[in-house]
Amino acid sequence: MLTEKYIDLKNSTDYIKLKEPAEIIKNGGIVVFPTETVYGIGANGLDENAVKKLYNIKKRPLNKPISLLVSNMDMVNQVAKDITDIEYKLMQEFFPGPFTIILKKKDIVPNIVTAGQDTVGIRMPAGEIARKLVEYANVPIATPSANISGKPSGTNLASVMKDFEGKVDCFVDGGESKLGIASTIVKVIDGVPHILRLGSISKEQIEIVAKIEK
């Protein structure tokens, strides 16, 4: 059993405290933290063993890929290739925010992250805590929602801790998640954005950006 670290940022913007959980992630540990959508549970997205640990803790089937959180466009280009103009346009419009885009992955991304597929989901979170954590870790963070697979996603730390106490290295408490609904997931096929999961960004918003391209 682990004795986890607990970092309280509910009423604080002292984000320098995130350097410790960022180091934990960089070194293969697991951290629970808030995003603007729901709480996430994260591991170094370039470390196969850390991601394996993440799947085990979440009881997540290995055939379900995990998206990567990034803090800037350089990180997007580090993990994705052959990015089209419309994909860049969508990222320009909806990053940072509750928007995940499926892109062609580079070999640096372990196959376990993508469930063996040649694509990877990328999201740049709008939540300051999540984005700072990625920035300090300086690696993309593989981050599914912080729940045991099949259970509802957690929007506050108390509900999440029940599932993960003793199983992760650090909890970051940011209070209640602002949106409480998962991100919209989009994949561009032949120049047309297809919505794989509808979240708080609507079909209409995506279509407006896509039309600019036509």
C-alpha positions in Angstrom: 0.0 0.0 0.0 1.2 3.5 -0.8 1.1 6.5 1.4 0.1 9.1 -1.1 1.1 12.8 -1.1 -1.8 15.2 -0.9 -1.6 18.7 -2.4 -4.4 21.2 -1.7 -4.9 23.8 -4.4 -8.7 24.3 -3.8 -8.3 27.9 -2.8 -4.7 28.5 -4.0 -2.9 29.4 -7.1 0.5 28.4 -5.7 1.2 26.2 -8.7 4.8 25.8 -7.8 3.5 23.0 -5.5 2.8 21.1 -8.7 6.6 20.6 -9.3 6.5 17.6 -6.9 3.7 15.7 -8.6 5.2 16.6 -12.0 8.5 14.9 -10.9 6.5 11.9 -9.7 4.9 11.6 -13.2 8.2 12.1 -15.0 9.7 9.3 -12.9 7.0 6.7 -13.6 4.5 7.4 -10.8 0.7 7.9 -10.9 -1.1 11.2 -9.9 -4.7 12.1 -9.6 -5.5 15.7 -10.5 -8.3 18.0 -11.7 -8.9 19.1 -15.2 -11.7 21.5 -16.2 -13.8 18.6 -17.4 -13.5 15.9 -14.7 -10.7 14.6 -12.5 -8.0 12.6 -14.3 -5.5 10.0 -13.3 -2.2 10.5 -15.1 1.1 8.8 -15.9 4.1 9.7 -18.2 2.6 9.1 -21.6 6.0 8.1 -23.0 6.7 5.5 -20.3 5.3 2.1 -21.2 5.6 0.7 -17.7 3.9 3.7 -16.1 1.0 3.5 -18.5 0.7 -0.3 -17.8 0.4 0.5 -14.1 -2.3 3.1 -15.0 -4.4 0.5 -16.9 -4.1 -1.9 -13.9 -5.1 0.7 -11.3 -8.1 1.8 -13.3 -9.0 -1.8 -14.3 -9.2 -0.4 -17.8 -9.3 -2.9 -20.7 -6.1 -2.8 -22.7 -8.1 -2.4 -26.0 -9.3 1.1 -24.8 -6.7 3.7 -25.8 -5.8 6.6 -23.5 -5.5 10.2 -24.6 -2.4 12.4 -23.9 -2.6 15.8 -22.3 -0.1 18.4 -23.7 0.8 21.9 -22.5 1.8 23.5 -25.9 2.0 22.9 -29.6 5.6 21.8 -29.5 4.4 18.8 -27.4 1.7 18.1 -30.0 4.4 18.0 -32.7 6.6 15.7 -30.5 3.9 13.0 -30.4 1.9 13.4 -33.7 2.8 13.6 -37.4 1.2 14.3 -40.8 -1.0 16.9 -39.2 -3.4 18.5 -41.7 -4.4 22.1 -42.1 -7.9 21.4 -40.8 -6.5 19.5 -37.8 -4.3 22.5 -37.0 -7.3 24.8 -37.5 -9.4 22.9 -35.0 -6.5 22.9 -32.4 -6.0 26.6 -32.9 -9.7 27.2 -32.2 -10.4 24.7 -29.3 -7.0 24.4 -27.5 -6.7 24.8 -24.6 -10.2 23.4 -23.8 -12.5 20.4 -23.5 -11.5 19.1 -26.9 -9.6 15.9 -27.9 -8.4 15.4 -31.4 -7.2 12.1 -32.8 -4.0 12.4 -34.7 -1.4 10.1 -36.4 1.0 9.1 -33.7 4.8 9.1 -33.9 6.8 6.1 -32.7 7.8 7.9 -29.5 4.3 7.1 -28.2 4.2 3.5 -26.8 1.6 1.2 -28.4 0.0 0.5 -25.0 -1.2 4.2 -25.0 -3.0 3.8 -28.3 -4.2 0.1 -27.9 -1.9 -0.7 -30.8 -3.6 1.8 -33.2 -1.5 4.2 -35.3 -3.4 7.2 -33.9 -3.4 9.0 -30.6 -5.9 11.4 -28.8 -4.4 14.7 -27.9 -5.9 17.4 -25.5 -4.6 20.6 -24.2 -6.5 21.2 -21.0 -7.8 24.7 -20.1 -7.6 24.0 -16.4 -4.6 25.8 -15.0 -3.6 22.9 -12.6 -3.6 20.3 -15.4 -1.8 22.4 -17.9 0.9 23.5 -15.3 1.4 19.9 -14.3 2.1 18.9 -17.9 4.3 21.9 -18.3 6.4 21.0 -15.2 6.6 17.3 -16.0 7.7 18.3 -19.6 6.2 15.1 -20.9 2.7 14.4 -22.3 0.6 12.9 -19.6 -1.6 9.8 -20.4 -4.8 10.8 -18.7 -8.1 8.9 -18.6 -10.8 10.0 -16.2 -10.1 9.2 -12.5 -12.6 6.4 -12.0 -12.6 2.6 -12.1 -13.6 1.6 -15.6 -17.4 1.5 -15.9 -18.1 3.8 -13.0 -19.1 7.5 -13.4 -16.3 10.1 -13.8 -15.3 11.9 -10.6 -15.8 15.7 -10.5 -14.4 16.2 -7.0 -11.5 14.6 -5.1 -13.6 13.0 -2.3 -15.4 10.8 -4.8 -12.2 9.8 -6.5 -10.2 9.0 -3.4 -12.5 6.2 -2.4 -11.4 4.3 -5.5 -7.8 5.1 -5.6 -6.6 5.5 -2.0 -3.5 3.4 -1.5 -3.0 2.9 -5.2 -1.5 6.1 -6.5 1.5 8.3 -5.5 -0.2 11.7 -5.2 -3.6 13.4 -5.1 -4.0 17.0 -6.2 -7.1 18.7 -4.9 -8.5 21.5 -7.0 -12.0 21.5 -5.7 -15.0 20.8 -7.9 -14.4 20.4 -11.7 -15.9 23.4 -13.6 -17.6 21.5 -16.4 -18.2 18.1 -15.0 -18.6 16.6 -18.5 -15.8 14.9 -20.6 -14.2 16.5 -23.6 -15.6 16.3 -27.2 -13.5 13.8 -29.2 -13.0 14.5 -32.9 -11.3 12.6 -35.7 -10.8 14.2 -39.1 -11.4 11.7 -42.0 -10.8 12.9 -45.6 -10.9 16.5 -44.4 -14.2 16.1 -42.5 -14.3 16.2 -38.7 -16.2 13.3 -37.2 -17.4 13.5 -33.6 -16.5 10.3 -31.7 -17.8 11.5 -28.4 -19.9 14.7 -27.8 -18.8 16.8 -24.8 -19.2 20.4 -24.0 -18.0 21.6 -27.5 -20.9 21.2 -29.9 -21.2 19.8 -33.4 -22.2 23.3 -34.6 -19.0 24.9 -33.2 -16.9 22.3 -34.9 -18.8 22.7 -38.2 -18.2 26.4 -38.2 -14.5 25.9 -38.0 -14.5 23.2 -40.6 -16.5 25.4 -43.0 -13.7 28.0 -42.9 -11.6 25.4 -44.6 -13.9 24.7 -47.5 
